[in-house]
Amino acid sequence: MTILLYCIGAALLVLTGAAASGGLTLPRRRETSAGDGAAPEDQLTRDIRALLAYGGEEENDEV
């Protein structure tokens, strides 16, 4: 039990030291503008269309 308390205390000291030195920061929300909401969907759609077009060219093996 004593060893467990020592380990928890050491972990708390490491975390508080990291936070005090500035090495540990809380996650923040990304700043989004009005145009950023549609860009990832457009990029995904463009990539899917490119993959489908690339795969469709090699399927036509007429003899």
LOPA-616447 format. One record per residue (C-alpha): residue in three letters; chain; x, y, z negated. Coordinates in nm, 2 decimals, always signed. Layout:
<atoms>
  resn  chain       x       y       z
   ALA      A       X       Y       Z
...
</atoms>
This chain:
<atoms>
  resn  chain       x       y       z
   MET      A   +0.00   +0.00   +0.00
   THR      A   +0.28   +0.24   -0.08
   ILE      A   +0.45   +0.17   +0.25
   LEU      A   +0.13   +0.25   +0.43
   LEU      A   +0.10   +0.58   +0.25
   TYR      A   +0.46   +0.66   +0.33
   CYS      A   +0.40   +0.59   +0.70
   ILE      A   +0.09   +0.80   +0.71
   GLY      A   +0.27   +1.09   +0.54
   ALA      A   +0.56   +1.06   +0.78
   ALA      A   +0.33   +1.07   +1.08
   LEU      A   +0.15   +1.38   +0.94
   LEU      A   +0.48   +1.55   +0.88
   VAL      A   +0.59   +1.48   +1.24
   LEU      A   +0.26   +1.61   +1.38
   THR      A   +0.26   +1.93   +1.17
   GLY      A   +0.63   +1.99   +1.26
   ALA      A   +0.55   +1.95   +1.63
   ALA      A   +0.25   +2.18   +1.60
   ALA      A   +0.45   +2.44   +1.41
   SER      A   +0.73   +2.44   +1.67
   GLY      A   +0.49   +2.49   +1.95
   GLY      A   +0.55   +2.15   +2.11
   LEU      A   +0.20   +2.04   +2.04
   THR      A   -0.10   +2.22   +2.19
   LEU      A   -0.46   +2.15   +2.21
   PRO      A   -0.60   +2.07   +2.56
   ARG      A   -0.78   +2.37   +2.73
   ARG      A   -1.04   +2.38   +2.99
   ARG      A   -0.92   +2.46   +3.34
   GLU      A   -1.03   +2.79   +3.47
   THR      A   -1.26   +2.74   +3.76
   SER      A   -1.38   +2.99   +4.01
   ALA      A   -1.69   +2.97   +4.23
   GLY      A   -1.50   +2.82   +4.53
   ASP      A   -1.32   +2.54   +4.34
   GLY      A   -1.64   +2.34   +4.28
   ALA      A   -1.69   +2.24   +4.64
   ALA      A   -1.32   +2.20   +4.74
   PRO      A   -1.26   +1.85   +4.59
   GLU      A   -1.58   +1.71   +4.74
   ASP      A   -1.49   +1.85   +5.08
   GLN      A   -1.14   +1.71   +5.05
   LEU      A   -1.27   +1.37   +4.96
   THR      A   -1.52   +1.37   +5.25
   ARG      A   -1.24   +1.47   +5.49
   ASP      A   -1.02   +1.19   +5.37
   ILE      A   -1.29   +0.93   +5.39
   ARG      A   -1.37   +1.04   +5.75
   ALA      A   -1.01   +1.03   +5.84
   LEU      A   -0.97   +0.67   +5.70
   LEU      A   -1.29   +0.55   +5.88
   ALA      A   -1.17   +0.71   +6.21
   TYR      A   -0.83   +0.56   +6.18
   GLY      A   -0.97   +0.21   +6.11
   GLY      A   -1.22   +0.23   +6.39
   GLU      A   -0.96   +0.29   +6.67
   GLU      A   -0.79   -0.05   +6.63
   GLU      A   -1.11   -0.25   +6.62
   ASN      A   -1.18   -0.23   +7.00
   ASP      A   -0.99   -0.53   +7.15
   GLU      A   -1.17   -0.60   +7.47
   VAL      A   -1.04   -0.88   +7.69
</atoms>
